[in-house]
Amino acid sequence: MKKIFKVNIILVIGFIVTLVSCTKNFEELNTNPNQPNDVPSTNILARVIRYCGDNFFNAWQGMNEMCSFAGQITKIQYVDEARYNFREGVVNNAWTDYYTCQMDLKVIMEKSDAEGAVNMKAAAQTFSCMLWQMCTDQWKDIPYSNALLGLDGITLPTYDSQSDIYFALADKLKEAADLFASGAADALGEGDILFNGDAAKWQKFCNSLRLRLAIRMSAADGAKAKAIFEEVLGNPGQYPIMASNDDNAFQWWPGSAPYKEPYQEDSQTRDDHGMCDVLINNLLQNNDPRLPVYAHPAYTDGEGNPVYRGLDPGAIDGTFRMDTISRIGARFRDDAAGFTPYMRYAEVLFDIAEASFLGWTTGWTAKDAYEAGVLASMEENGLDQAAYDAYIAQPAIAWNNDVKQIQLQNWIAIFKQGQEAWAEVRRTDVPVVDMSKGSLTPPYGTHNRQPFRYPYPTNEANLNETNVVPFAATIVDNFWGERMWWDKRTGVN
């Protein structure tokens, strides 16, 4: 018994010593080095940019729906999404992905304020505004002003009108532009995988986004749009914009797993996507030299000439064969180290052309900006001056003082930017993208255009029901109903 007691005493003493020792180093021993409490802003910025490219420019958000709604790319097998048979999980994920990115960007901006990192804050705020515009252009009214405040006790955010969000984004982009113009010298670091740490290119991107915002809202509030546009172009020293294709906001992928360009990565296991007939037919009828860049030929004719063929988005089963449809061109899908485009120099020029057409003060004529935009798109796609000269000389392409020419060329130039292309056809009806022929039965058969908007996620109905219900009531047949604030088309339903 005494022996057992002595052993127990030794064990207790050992336990006490161990406990004291562990307590002494408790914080060090219980800190996971793989889960740091504080991460450099540049690392968070890299994550957001990569996450954006991976989730909004992939097969689901890019090719399946947005590009199809825009008449550029469509599904050629498992055609559900192109016929508006959406998946609730995809809708829920898209909503979550937007707000996940915004939470990370908020962290960067707060850290930047604390650290005096002016350029980093401006870059994060610029990217945040781009994502907010994409999000509201997808759903219309969304939580904005009191979103991202869960840690402050606001777990059921209210919804803001799209017009209020646009006005707020105009202010936020101007604020970011002024931060860039302040001459700060803080580095963006290796996490800037968009412009490789070049704050001057971020500054141009920011001001170019201001032009995009202004043109998008031009039919809804022309006076406000005009003021934004003229403020930017009226002070090029303070507010420089993209000046060449070298300024394009392209995210280039490393090309090795897990960082491969999303279209190419999808193509390694799937063959679900081909070119839409709206785009292919337009390129064919105007002898557009970008055709073999944008698309692979579907087959060759009896004399070995390439034949390009697109498919009606959401086509009826049995009306086509997969081997007769052109696939997406090599530049846009076949390179694992390819690019995800957020904004192009050509788009900036077409925005200037449209503003000039509207009579705003831009320093350009509509004709000059239009022609410069076409040339920029040609050059971006590896085409030379001779190709441009032959194209622009055609009667249907040569400037004839028609704003629809500008809008059509912009739509062509922004290929692979599914959200932007869909927004533009909803804003301009150029080109007209009719309903899917595979969905001309109730409930969708009552509509005459591709979707106006996106359905709210079921997660919102489950978790934020009180706030979402009034806004969900404005939706008809999941994708139609109340249109975007800036969509002033007539005769569409």
C-alpha positions as CSV (number, residue, x, y, z in Angstrom):
1,M,0.0,0.0,0.0
2,K,2.8,2.4,0.9
3,K,4.5,1.6,-2.4
4,I,1.3,2.4,-4.3
5,F,0.8,5.6,-2.4
6,K,4.4,6.6,-3.1
7,V,3.9,6.0,-6.8
8,N,0.7,8.0,-6.8
9,I,2.5,10.9,-5.1
10,I,5.1,10.8,-7.8
11,L,2.5,10.8,-10.5
12,V,0.6,13.8,-9.0
13,I,3.8,15.8,-8.6
14,G,4.7,14.9,-12.2
15,F,1.3,16.0,-13.4
16,I,1.6,19.3,-11.5
17,V,5.0,20.0,-13.0
18,T,3.7,19.2,-16.4
19,L,0.7,21.4,-15.9
20,V,2.8,24.3,-14.8
21,S,5.1,23.8,-17.7
22,C,2.3,23.6,-20.2
23,T,0.5,26.6,-18.7
24,K,3.8,28.6,-18.8
25,N,4.0,28.0,-22.6
26,F,0.3,27.7,-23.3
27,E,-0.1,30.4,-25.9
28,E,2.9,29.2,-27.8
29,L,1.9,25.5,-27.7
30,N,-1.6,26.2,-28.8
31,T,-0.9,28.5,-31.7
32,N,-1.3,26.9,-35.1
33,P,1.5,28.3,-37.3
34,N,-0.7,27.4,-40.3
35,Q,-3.6,29.6,-39.1
36,P,-2.1,33.0,-38.5
37,N,-4.2,35.6,-36.8
38,D,-2.8,38.4,-39.0
39,V,-2.0,38.1,-42.7
40,P,-0.2,40.7,-44.8
41,S,-2.6,42.7,-47.0
42,T,-0.8,41.7,-50.1
43,N,-1.5,38.0,-49.4
44,I,-5.2,38.7,-49.0
45,L,-5.2,40.7,-52.2
46,A,-3.8,37.8,-54.1
47,R,-6.5,35.5,-52.7
48,V,-9.3,37.9,-53.7
49,I,-8.1,38.3,-57.2
50,R,-7.5,34.6,-57.7
51,Y,-10.9,33.8,-56.1
52,C,-12.7,36.2,-58.4
53,G,-11.2,34.7,-61.5
54,D,-11.8,31.2,-60.3
55,N,-15.5,31.7,-59.3
56,F,-16.9,34.4,-61.6
57,F,-15.1,33.6,-64.8
58,N,-15.4,29.9,-64.8
59,A,-17.7,27.3,-66.4
60,W,-20.5,27.9,-64.0
61,Q,-20.7,31.7,-63.7
62,G,-19.0,32.4,-67.0
63,M,-19.8,29.9,-69.8
64,N,-23.0,28.2,-68.5
65,E,-25.1,31.3,-67.9
66,M,-23.7,34.8,-68.3
67,C,-22.0,34.2,-71.7
68,S,-25.0,32.3,-72.9
69,F,-27.4,35.1,-71.8
70,A,-25.1,37.5,-73.7
71,G,-25.2,35.5,-76.9
72,Q,-21.5,34.7,-77.0
73,I,-20.9,31.1,-75.7
74,T,-23.5,28.4,-75.0
75,K,-23.8,24.9,-73.8
76,I,-23.8,22.1,-76.4
77,Q,-24.5,19.2,-74.0
78,Y,-26.3,19.2,-70.7
79,V,-28.0,22.4,-71.9
80,D,-30.0,23.0,-68.7
81,E,-28.5,26.4,-67.7
82,A,-28.9,27.9,-71.2
83,R,-32.6,27.0,-70.9
84,Y,-32.9,28.7,-67.5
85,N,-33.0,25.4,-65.5
86,F,-30.7,26.8,-62.8
87,R,-29.1,25.0,-59.9
88,E,-29.9,26.5,-56.5
89,G,-26.4,25.6,-55.3
90,V,-24.8,27.7,-58.0
91,V,-27.0,30.7,-57.1
92,N,-26.2,30.3,-53.4
93,N,-22.5,29.9,-54.1
94,A,-22.3,33.0,-56.3
95,W,-23.9,35.2,-53.7
96,T,-21.6,33.8,-51.0
97,D,-18.6,34.2,-53.2
98,Y,-19.3,37.9,-53.7
99,Y,-19.7,38.6,-50.1
100,T,-16.7,36.5,-49.2
101,C,-14.5,38.6,-51.5
102,Q,-16.0,41.8,-50.0
103,M,-15.2,40.7,-46.5
104,D,-11.6,40.1,-47.4
105,L,-11.3,43.4,-49.2
106,K,-12.8,45.1,-46.1
107,V,-10.0,43.6,-44.0
108,I,-7.4,45.0,-46.5
109,M,-8.9,48.5,-46.3
110,E,-9.1,48.5,-42.5
111,K,-5.5,47.2,-42.3
112,S,-4.4,49.8,-44.8
113,D,-5.9,52.6,-42.8
114,A,-4.1,51.4,-39.7
115,E,-0.8,51.0,-41.5
116,G,-1.0,54.2,-43.7
117,A,-0.9,52.0,-46.9
118,V,-2.6,54.4,-49.3
119,N,-2.1,52.6,-52.5
120,M,-3.1,49.3,-51.0
121,K,-6.4,50.8,-49.8
122,A,-7.0,52.4,-53.2
123,A,-6.4,49.1,-55.0
124,A,-8.7,47.1,-52.6
125,Q,-11.4,49.8,-52.9
126,T,-11.1,49.7,-56.7
127,F,-11.5,45.9,-56.9
128,S,-14.3,46.1,-54.3
129,C,-16.3,48.6,-56.5
130,M,-15.8,46.4,-59.6
131,L,-17.3,43.4,-57.7
132,W,-20.1,45.4,-56.2
133,Q,-21.1,46.6,-59.7
134,M,-21.0,43.0,-61.0
135,C,-23.1,41.8,-58.0
136,T,-25.8,44.5,-58.3
137,D,-25.9,44.0,-62.1
138,Q,-26.6,40.4,-61.4
139,W,-29.4,40.7,-58.8
140,K,-30.3,44.4,-58.9
141,D,-31.1,45.4,-55.3
142,I,-28.7,43.8,-52.8
143,P,-27.5,44.3,-49.2
144,Y,-24.8,47.0,-49.5
145,S,-24.7,49.9,-46.9
146,N,-25.0,47.7,-43.9
147,A,-23.7,44.4,-45.3
148,L,-20.4,43.0,-43.9
149,L,-21.3,44.2,-40.4
150,G,-21.8,40.8,-38.7
151,L,-19.1,41.5,-36.2
152,D,-21.0,44.8,-35.3
153,G,-24.1,42.8,-34.6
154,I,-25.9,43.4,-37.9
155,T,-26.6,39.8,-39.1
156,L,-29.7,40.6,-41.1
157,P,-28.7,43.3,-43.5
158,T,-31.3,45.3,-45.3
159,Y,-31.4,45.8,-49.1
160,D,-30.3,48.9,-51.0
161,S,-31.8,50.1,-54.3
162,Q,-29.6,49.6,-57.3
163,S,-29.6,53.4,-58.0
164,D,-28.3,54.1,-54.5
165,I,-25.6,51.5,-54.9
166,Y,-24.5,53.0,-58.2
167,F,-24.2,56.5,-56.6
168,A,-22.3,55.1,-53.7
169,L,-19.9,53.3,-56.0
170,A,-19.3,56.5,-58.0
171,D,-18.2,58.2,-54.7
172,K,-16.1,55.2,-53.7
173,L,-14.3,55.0,-57.0
174,K,-13.6,58.8,-56.9
175,E,-12.2,58.4,-53.4
176,A,-9.9,55.6,-54.6
177,A,-8.9,57.7,-57.6
178,D,-7.9,60.6,-55.3
179,L,-5.9,58.2,-53.1
180,F,-4.0,57.0,-56.1
181,A,-3.4,60.6,-57.2
182,S,-2.0,61.6,-53.8
183,G,1.4,60.3,-54.7
184,A,1.8,57.6,-52.0
185,A,4.7,55.3,-52.3
186,D,3.6,52.2,-50.4
187,A,4.2,49.0,-52.3
188,L,1.4,46.6,-53.3
189,G,3.7,43.6,-53.0
190,E,3.9,40.2,-54.6
191,G,0.2,39.6,-54.0
192,D,-0.8,42.0,-56.7
193,I,-1.3,39.3,-59.3
194,L,-3.3,41.7,-61.5
195,F,-0.7,44.4,-62.3
196,N,2.4,43.0,-60.6
197,G,2.7,45.9,-58.1
198,D,2.2,48.7,-60.6
199,A,0.1,51.3,-58.8
200,A,-0.1,53.5,-61.9
201,K,-1.9,50.7,-63.7
202,W,-4.3,50.3,-60.8
203,Q,-4.9,54.0,-61.0
204,K,-5.8,53.8,-64.7
205,F,-8.0,50.8,-64.0
206,C,-9.9,52.7,-61.3
207,N,-10.6,55.7,-63.5
208,S,-11.6,53.5,-66.4
209,L,-14.1,51.7,-64.1
210,R,-15.6,55.1,-63.4
211,L,-16.2,55.5,-67.2
212,R,-17.8,52.0,-67.3
213,L,-20.1,53.0,-64.4
214,A,-21.1,56.2,-66.0
215,I,-22.0,54.7,-69.4
216,R,-23.9,51.9,-67.7
217,M,-26.2,54.4,-65.9
218,S,-26.3,56.9,-68.8
219,A,-30.0,56.2,-69.7
220,A,-31.1,56.2,-66.1
221,D,-29.4,59.4,-64.9
222,G,-27.7,61.1,-67.8
223,A,-26.7,64.2,-65.8
224,K,-24.9,62.3,-63.1
225,A,-23.3,60.0,-65.7
226,K,-22.1,63.0,-67.7
227,A,-20.6,64.7,-64.7
228,I,-18.6,61.6,-63.8
229,F,-17.3,61.1,-67.3
230,E,-16.3,64.7,-67.8
231,E,-14.6,64.9,-64.4
232,V,-12.4,62.0,-65.3
233,L,-11.6,63.0,-68.9
234,G,-11.3,66.7,-68.0
235,N,-8.3,66.1,-65.7
236,P,-6.0,63.4,-67.2
237,G,-3.2,64.3,-64.8
238,Q,-5.3,63.6,-61.8
239,Y,-7.4,60.9,-63.3
240,P,-5.5,58.9,-66.0
241,I,-7.3,56.1,-67.8
242,M,-6.1,53.1,-69.8
243,A,-4.0,54.3,-72.7
244,S,-3.1,51.1,-74.5
245,N,-3.5,47.3,-74.4
246,D,-0.6,47.2,-72.0
247,D,-3.0,48.6,-69.4
248,N,-5.6,45.8,-69.8
249,A,-6.8,44.4,-66.5
250,F,-6.0,40.8,-67.3
251,Q,-5.3,38.2,-64.6
252,W,-2.7,35.8,-66.1
253,W,-2.7,32.3,-64.6
254,P,0.6,30.4,-63.7
255,G,-0.7,27.4,-65.7
256,S,0.1,24.6,-63.2
257,A,-2.3,23.0,-60.8
258,P,-4.1,24.3,-58.9
259,Y,-3.7,27.7,-60.7
260,K,-4.9,27.0,-64.2
261,E,-7.0,29.3,-66.3
262,P,-10.6,28.2,-65.5
263,Y,-11.9,27.7,-69.1
264,Q,-8.8,25.5,-70.0
265,E,-9.1,23.6,-66.8
266,D,-12.8,22.8,-67.5
267,S,-11.9,21.7,-71.1
268,Q,-9.6,18.9,-69.7
269,T,-12.6,16.9,-68.5
270,R,-15.6,18.5,-70.2
271,D,-16.8,19.4,-73.7
272,D,-20.0,21.1,-72.8
273,H,-19.5,24.5,-74.5
274,G,-19.4,25.9,-78.0
275,M,-19.8,29.2,-79.7
276,C,-23.2,30.9,-79.8
277,D,-24.7,31.6,-83.2
278,V,-25.4,35.3,-82.3
279,L,-21.6,36.0,-82.2
280,I,-20.5,33.6,-84.9
281,N,-23.1,34.9,-87.4
282,N,-22.2,38.5,-86.7
283,L,-18.5,37.8,-87.2
284,L,-19.2,35.9,-90.4
285,Q,-21.5,38.4,-92.1
286,N,-19.0,41.2,-91.5
287,N,-15.9,39.2,-92.6
288,D,-14.4,39.8,-89.1
289,P,-10.8,38.8,-88.9
290,R,-11.2,38.0,-85.2
291,L,-13.3,35.0,-86.1
292,P,-10.5,32.4,-86.2
293,V,-9.1,33.9,-82.9
294,Y,-12.4,33.7,-81.1
295,A,-13.4,30.2,-82.4
296,H,-12.1,27.0,-83.7
297,P,-13.7,25.9,-87.0
298,A,-16.4,23.3,-86.6
299,Y,-15.2,21.3,-89.6
300,T,-13.9,21.9,-93.1
301,D,-15.8,21.8,-96.3
302,G,-15.1,19.6,-99.4
303,E,-12.2,21.8,-100.4
304,G,-10.6,22.0,-97.0
305,N,-11.9,25.4,-96.1
306,P,-12.7,26.0,-92.4
307,V,-16.4,26.2,-91.6
308,Y,-17.6,28.1,-88.5
309,R,-20.9,27.4,-86.9
310,G,-22.6,28.6,-83.7
311,L,-25.5,27.3,-81.8
312,D,-28.7,28.9,-80.6
313,P,-28.4,29.4,-76.8
314,G,-30.5,26.7,-75.2
315,A,-31.2,24.9,-78.5
316,I,-33.8,22.2,-78.9
317,D,-32.5,18.7,-78.5
318,G,-32.2,16.8,-81.8
319,T,-31.7,20.0,-83.9
320,F,-27.9,19.8,-83.9
321,R,-24.9,17.6,-83.5
322,M,-22.0,18.5,-81.2
323,D,-19.4,17.9,-83.9
324,T,-21.0,20.6,-86.1
325,I,-20.5,23.4,-83.5
326,S,-17.4,25.6,-83.3
327,R,-15.6,25.5,-80.0
328,I,-14.1,28.4,-78.1
329,G,-10.8,29.7,-79.7
330,A,-7.4,28.8,-78.6
331,R,-6.5,32.2,-77.2
332,F,-9.4,32.1,-74.8
333,R,-9.6,28.4,-73.8
334,D,-6.7,26.3,-74.8
335,D,-3.9,27.8,-72.6
336,A,-3.6,26.8,-68.9
337,A,-1.5,29.9,-68.5
338,G,-4.1,32.0,-70.2
339,F,-5.9,35.1,-68.9
340,T,-9.1,36.2,-67.2
341,P,-10.2,39.6,-68.5
342,Y,-11.7,42.2,-66.0
343,M,-11.4,45.2,-68.3
344,R,-9.9,46.1,-71.7
345,Y,-8.5,49.3,-73.3
346,A,-10.9,48.7,-76.2
347,E,-13.9,49.0,-73.8
348,V,-12.6,52.3,-72.5
349,L,-12.5,53.7,-76.1
350,F,-16.0,52.5,-76.9
351,D,-17.2,54.1,-73.7
352,I,-15.6,57.4,-74.8
353,A,-17.1,56.9,-78.3
354,E,-20.6,56.5,-76.8
355,A,-20.1,59.5,-74.5
356,S,-19.0,61.6,-77.5
357,F,-22.0,60.5,-79.4
358,L,-24.2,61.7,-76.5
359,G,-22.6,65.1,-76.8
360,W,-20.5,64.9,-73.6
361,T,-17.1,66.7,-73.5
362,T,-14.5,64.0,-74.0
363,G,-11.8,65.5,-76.2
364,W,-12.6,62.9,-78.9
365,T,-15.1,62.6,-81.8
366,A,-17.3,59.6,-81.7
367,K,-15.8,58.5,-85.0
368,D,-12.2,58.7,-83.8
369,A,-12.9,56.8,-80.5
370,Y,-15.0,54.2,-82.3
371,E,-12.2,53.5,-84.9
372,A,-9.5,53.5,-82.2
373,G,-11.6,51.0,-80.2
374,V,-11.9,48.6,-83.2
375,L,-8.1,48.9,-83.8
376,A,-7.4,48.2,-80.1
377,S,-9.5,45.1,-80.2
378,M,-7.8,43.9,-83.4
379,E,-4.3,44.5,-81.9
380,E,-5.2,42.8,-78.7
381,N,-6.1,39.7,-80.7
382,G,-2.9,39.7,-82.6
383,L,-4.2,41.2,-85.9
384,D,-2.3,43.7,-87.9
385,Q,-3.1,47.1,-89.5
386,A,-4.0,45.5,-92.8
387,A,-6.6,43.4,-91.2
388,Y,-8.1,46.4,-89.5
389,D,-8.0,48.5,-92.7
390,A,-9.9,45.9,-94.6
391,Y,-12.5,45.4,-91.9
392,I,-13.2,49.1,-91.2
393,A,-13.6,49.8,-94.9
394,Q,-16.7,47.7,-95.1
395,P,-19.9,49.7,-95.5
396,A,-21.5,48.0,-92.4
397,I,-18.5,48.7,-90.3
398,A,-17.3,52.1,-91.5
399,W,-18.6,54.9,-89.1
400,N,-22.0,56.1,-90.1
401,N,-23.0,58.0,-87.0
402,D,-25.0,55.2,-85.5
403,V,-24.5,54.6,-81.7
404,K,-25.5,50.9,-82.3
405,Q,-22.2,50.5,-84.2
406,I,-20.3,51.5,-81.0
407,Q,-22.4,49.2,-78.8
408,L,-22.0,46.2,-81.2
409,Q,-18.2,46.6,-81.4
410,N,-17.9,46.9,-77.7
411,W,-20.0,43.7,-77.2
412,I,-17.6,41.9,-79.7
413,A,-14.5,43.2,-78.0
414,I,-15.4,42.1,-74.4
415,F,-15.6,38.4,-75.4
416,K,-15.1,36.2,-72.3
417,Q,-16.3,38.9,-69.9
418,G,-19.7,37.2,-69.4
419,Q,-21.1,39.5,-66.8
420,E,-20.2,42.6,-68.8
421,A,-21.5,41.3,-72.1
422,W,-24.8,40.3,-70.5
423,A,-25.1,43.7,-68.9
424,E,-24.5,45.4,-72.2
425,V,-27.1,43.5,-74.2
426,R,-29.6,44.3,-71.4
427,R,-28.7,47.9,-71.5
428,T,-28.5,48.4,-75.3
429,D,-30.4,45.5,-76.9
430,V,-27.4,45.3,-79.2
431,P,-27.3,42.7,-80.5
432,V,-30.8,41.4,-79.8
433,V,-30.5,38.1,-78.1
434,D,-33.8,36.3,-78.3
435,M,-35.2,33.7,-75.9
436,S,-33.8,30.1,-76.0
437,K,-35.7,28.1,-78.5
438,G,-35.5,25.2,-76.1
439,S,-37.5,27.2,-73.5
440,L,-40.4,28.5,-75.6
441,T,-43.0,26.8,-73.4
442,P,-44.5,28.0,-70.1
443,P,-43.4,29.5,-67.9
444,Y,-40.6,31.0,-70.0
445,G,-42.3,31.1,-73.3
446,T,-44.0,34.4,-72.5
447,H,-40.7,36.3,-72.7
448,N,-39.0,37.7,-75.7
449,R,-35.4,38.3,-74.4
450,Q,-32.8,36.5,-72.5
451,P,-32.9,36.9,-68.7
452,F,-33.2,40.4,-67.0
453,R,-31.7,39.3,-63.7
454,Y,-30.7,36.5,-61.4
455,P,-32.9,34.8,-58.8
456,Y,-32.1,35.5,-55.1
457,P,-30.5,32.5,-53.3
458,T,-32.6,30.2,-51.2
459,N,-30.1,30.9,-48.4
460,E,-31.4,34.5,-48.2
461,A,-35.0,33.3,-48.0
462,N,-33.9,31.0,-45.1
463,L,-31.6,33.3,-43.2
464,N,-32.7,36.9,-44.1
465,E,-36.4,36.3,-45.0
466,T,-37.8,39.6,-43.7
467,N,-35.5,41.7,-45.8
468,V,-35.4,39.7,-49.0
469,V,-39.1,39.0,-49.4
470,P,-40.2,42.4,-50.8
471,F,-37.4,42.4,-53.3
472,A,-37.9,38.7,-54.3
473,A,-41.5,39.7,-55.1
474,T,-40.3,41.8,-58.0
475,I,-39.0,38.7,-59.8
476,V,-41.1,36.9,-62.4
477,D,-40.2,33.3,-63.6
478,N,-36.9,33.4,-61.7
479,F,-35.0,35.5,-64.3
480,W,-37.5,38.2,-65.3
481,G,-39.8,40.8,-63.8
482,E,-38.5,44.2,-62.6
483,R,-35.5,45.1,-64.8
484,M,-32.2,46.7,-63.8
485,W,-32.4,50.4,-62.9
486,W,-30.3,51.3,-65.9
487,D,-32.2,49.0,-68.4
488,K,-34.5,51.4,-70.3
489,R,-35.3,49.3,-73.3
490,T,-38.8,49.2,-74.6
491,G,-40.8,46.3,-76.0
492,V,-39.0,43.7,-73.9
493,N,-40.5,41.3,-71.5
